[in-house]
Amino acid sequence: MDFTLNDEQRLFRDTLRDFVDREIVPVARDWEASGRYPTEIVEGMKQLGLFGLAVPEEHGGLGADTVSFALAFEEISRGWMGIAGILGSHSVSCFMLARHGTEEQKAKYLPELATGQRRTGIALTEPGAGTDLQGILTTARRDGDDYVINGTKMWITNARHADPLPVLVKTDPGASPAHRGMSILLVDADTPGLEVTRDIGKLGYKGTESCEVVLTDVRVPSSQLLGGVEGRGMQQALSSLETGRINIAARSVGIAQRAYEEALGYARDRTAFGQPIGDFQAVQLRIAEIAVRLQSARLMTYWAASRMDDGVRMDTESGMAKIFASEQALACATDAMRIHGGYGYSTEFEVERLYRDAPLMSIGEGTNDVLRGVVAKALLAGKATLR
Ligand SMILES: Cc1cc2nc3c(=O)[nH]c(=O)nc-3n(C[C@H](O)[C@H](O)[C@H](O)COP(=O)(O)OP(=O)(O)OC[C@H]3O[C@@H](n4cnc5c(N)ncnc54)[C@H](O)[C@@H]3O)c2cc1C
């Protein structure tokens, strides 16, 4: 059993770690507080080829293995989880296009998405439907060789930068079961009727925008139907969320790693009663607990990622890793905050941001409670084995 990274993965991780320490860590707190868009960091990520993480090499991307993919999200989130959001939904969408797009769609979009010249996101959620995607109300009516889309999407990450924006719609609103009438349409940013109507205020996950998007009589040619066949939209979206869950698990590990580093540093430096607080057993217990949670979340995330690299179907594994790692991130951020005492509640210390960013990990790419149901059903049906 070998738990070590190979040379290529280690080099990739070290390059990213260096980038994060140089370009993200020094500015994260101020830029987050001011709401400034991290344009320079985006440019740096383009130079590193990170927008091509999920784009196959033949289309100009890195075609990264899944463990390297996880390492990228871990390292960036150690610096600032909001930045990982810029790459996250972009990568889910690239993965979906590469896996399900027609040859024309891949040739049209993937090379520019790989360099970051174009960016993307994914528009599934609506004001009245998140988990229950079959309950969406957005429709696309066929009109000659076009589709005409009407509806509202909610919480769309990267909405102001996405071109194209893949949108989940009902092409046959009367279909039963509903997913048979659902499709994905690739909507170019300059299409008339597509409007980003507002940025939604958030607890954390700043640095990337999450928006409401309204589509009013948006007309797209039928060549923009993902894969060229109606009725596959749910399956296309859900299969792409498999990698999305690895990305959220890895972001959670990054948050937990930073919580560990901040807690350790503070416990060494802060004194009380004439000694470093790290000498108190109560603080030591919390540090040990953070370390155990962090390392177990990391191993589980790499395990799920490496299963995917083995070509094994891994929606159960990625779901388990996402559930576990996200719960650890929240616990680690909370413990690190407690170790900081009153300063943990100050916006001048990093742990405060970790504490605000961590909860999203239990919501995004399927809430943990919903995923628990998915994992249990797969296990009960004998579709997944754990050994
Ligand atoms: C910051 C942020 C960014 C986001 N970015 C995107 C994006 O880029 N694109 C996009 O499409 N969406 C995005 N989302 C939406 C996100 O995917 C949804 O919020 C998530 O899927 C949950 O859906 P919901 O909010 O409608 O909650 P609901 O589905 O209404 O769930 C509410 C509660 O009910 C529980 N619940 C619901 N159904 C079940 C069930 N069957 N069994 C057990 N419990 C259940 C849930 O666990 C939860 O506790 C984003 C959300 C946030 C907060």
The ligand as an SDF file (V2000), in Angstrom:
LIG
                    3D

 53 58  0  0  0  0  0  0  0  0999 V2000
  -22.3060   30.0080   -2.3520 C   0  0  0  0  0  0  0  0  0  0  0  0
  -23.0860   29.0580   -3.2150 C   0  0  0  0  0  0  0  0  0  0  0  0
  -22.6720   28.8140   -4.5220 C   0  0  0  0  0  0  0  0  0  0  0  0
  -23.4290   27.9810   -5.3490 C   0  0  0  0  0  0  0  0  0  0  0  0
  -23.0450   27.8080   -6.6650 N   0  0  0  0  0  0  0  0  0  0  0  0
  -23.8790   27.1470   -7.5090 C   0  0  0  0  0  0  0  0  0  0  0  0
  -23.6110   27.0940   -8.9180 C   0  0  0  0  0  0  0  0  0  0  0  0
  -22.5910   27.5980   -9.4070 O   0  0  0  0  0  0  0  0  0  0  0  0
  -24.5040   26.4710   -9.7330 N   0  0  0  0  0  0  0  0  0  0  0  0
  -25.6450   25.8980   -9.2500 C   0  0  0  0  0  0  0  0  0  0  0  0
  -26.4110   25.3550  -10.0320 O   0  0  0  0  0  0  0  0  0  0  0  0
  -25.9270   25.9120   -7.9190 N   0  0  0  0  0  0  0  0  0  0  0  0
  -25.0840   26.5310   -7.0420 C   0  0  0  0  0  0  0  0  0  0  0  0
  -25.3590   26.5800   -5.6940 N   0  0  0  0  0  0  0  0  0  0  0  0
  -26.5820   25.9390   -5.2100 C   0  0  0  0  0  0  0  0  0  0  0  0
  -26.3350   24.6890   -4.3930 C   0  0  0  0  0  0  0  0  0  0  0  0
  -25.9220   23.6570   -5.2450 O   0  0  0  0  0  0  0  0  0  0  0  0
  -27.6510   24.3970   -3.6530 C   0  0  0  0  0  0  0  0  0  0  0  0
  -27.7910   25.3940   -2.6550 O   0  0  0  0  0  0  0  0  0  0  0  0
  -27.6620   23.0190   -3.0450 C   0  0  0  0  0  0  0  0  0  0  0  0
  -27.7290   22.0390   -4.0520 O   0  0  0  0  0  0  0  0  0  0  0  0
  -28.8670   22.8310   -2.1020 C   0  0  0  0  0  0  0  0  0  0  0  0
  -30.0560   23.2160   -2.7280 O   0  0  0  0  0  0  0  0  0  0  0  0
  -31.0420   24.2370   -2.0020 P   0  0  0  0  0  0  0  0  0  0  0  0
  -30.2470   25.3910   -1.5190 O   0  0  0  0  0  0  0  0  0  0  0  0
  -32.1770   24.5140   -2.9030 O   0  0  0  0  0  0  0  0  0  0  0  0
  -31.5530   23.4810   -0.7060 O   0  0  0  0  0  0  0  0  0  0  0  0
  -32.8190   22.4620   -0.6390 P   0  0  0  0  0  0  0  0  0  0  0  0
  -32.7280   21.4590   -1.7300 O   0  0  0  0  0  0  0  0  0  0  0  0
  -34.0690   23.2550   -0.5280 O   0  0  0  0  0  0  0  0  0  0  0  0
  -32.5060   21.7770    0.7510 O   0  0  0  0  0  0  0  0  0  0  0  0
  -32.8730   22.3570    2.0210 C   0  0  0  0  0  0  0  0  0  0  0  0
  -32.6420   21.3020    3.1180 C   0  0  0  0  0  0  0  0  0  0  0  0
  -33.4620   20.1510    2.8420 O   0  0  0  0  0  0  0  0  0  0  0  0
  -32.6510   18.9880    2.8160 C   0  0  0  0  0  0  0  0  0  0  0  0
  -33.1540   18.0660    1.7840 N   0  0  0  0  0  0  0  0  0  0  0  0
  -33.6370   18.3860    0.5400 C   0  0  0  0  0  0  0  0  0  0  0  0
  -33.9510   17.2720   -0.1220 N   0  0  0  0  0  0  0  0  0  0  0  0
  -33.6910   16.2370    0.6940 C   0  0  0  0  0  0  0  0  0  0  0  0
  -33.7800   14.8160    0.5660 C   0  0  0  0  0  0  0  0  0  0  0  0
  -34.2310   14.2170   -0.5600 N   0  0  0  0  0  0  0  0  0  0  0  0
  -33.3700   14.0510    1.6220 N   0  0  0  0  0  0  0  0  0  0  0  0
  -32.8890   14.6190    2.7400 C   0  0  0  0  0  0  0  0  0  0  0  0
  -32.7720   15.9420    2.9340 N   0  0  0  0  0  0  0  0  0  0  0  0
  -33.1540   16.7410    1.9160 C   0  0  0  0  0  0  0  0  0  0  0  0
  -31.2470   19.4750    2.4630 C   0  0  0  0  0  0  0  0  0  0  0  0
  -30.2230   18.5940    2.9370 O   0  0  0  0  0  0  0  0  0  0  0  0
  -31.2000   20.8140    3.1960 C   0  0  0  0  0  0  0  0  0  0  0  0
  -30.8710   20.5830    4.5380 O   0  0  0  0  0  0  0  0  0  0  0  0
  -24.5880   27.3540   -4.8400 C   0  0  0  0  0  0  0  0  0  0  0  0
  -24.9780   27.5750   -3.5070 C   0  0  0  0  0  0  0  0  0  0  0  0
  -24.2460   28.4120   -2.7020 C   0  0  0  0  0  0  0  0  0  0  0  0
  -24.7180   28.6580   -1.2940 C   0  0  0  0  0  0  0  0  0  0  0  0
  1  2  1  0
  2  3  1  0
  2 52  2  0
  3  4  2  0
  4  5  1  0
  4 50  1  0
  5  6  2  0
  6  7  1  0
  6 13  1  0
  7  8  2  0
  7  9  1  0
  9 10  1  0
 10 11  2  0
 10 12  1  0
 12 13  2  0
 13 14  1  0
 14 15  1  0
 14 50  1  0
 15 16  1  0
 16 17  1  0
 16 18  1  0
 18 19  1  0
 18 20  1  0
 20 21  1  0
 20 22  1  0
 22 23  1  0
 23 24  1  0
 24 25  2  0
 24 26  1  0
 24 27  1  0
 27 28  1  0
 28 29  2  0
 28 30  1  0
 28 31  1  0
 31 32  1  0
 32 33  1  0
 33 34  1  0
 33 48  1  0
 34 35  1  0
 35 36  1  0
 35 46  1  0
 36 37  1  0
 36 45  1  0
 37 38  2  0
 38 39  1  0
 39 40  1  0
 39 45  2  0
 40 41  1  0
 40 42  2  0
 42 43  1  0
 43 44  2  0
 44 45  1  0
 46 47  1  0
 46 48  1  0
 48 49  1  0
 50 51  2  0
 51 52  1  0
 52 53  1  0
M  END
$$$$
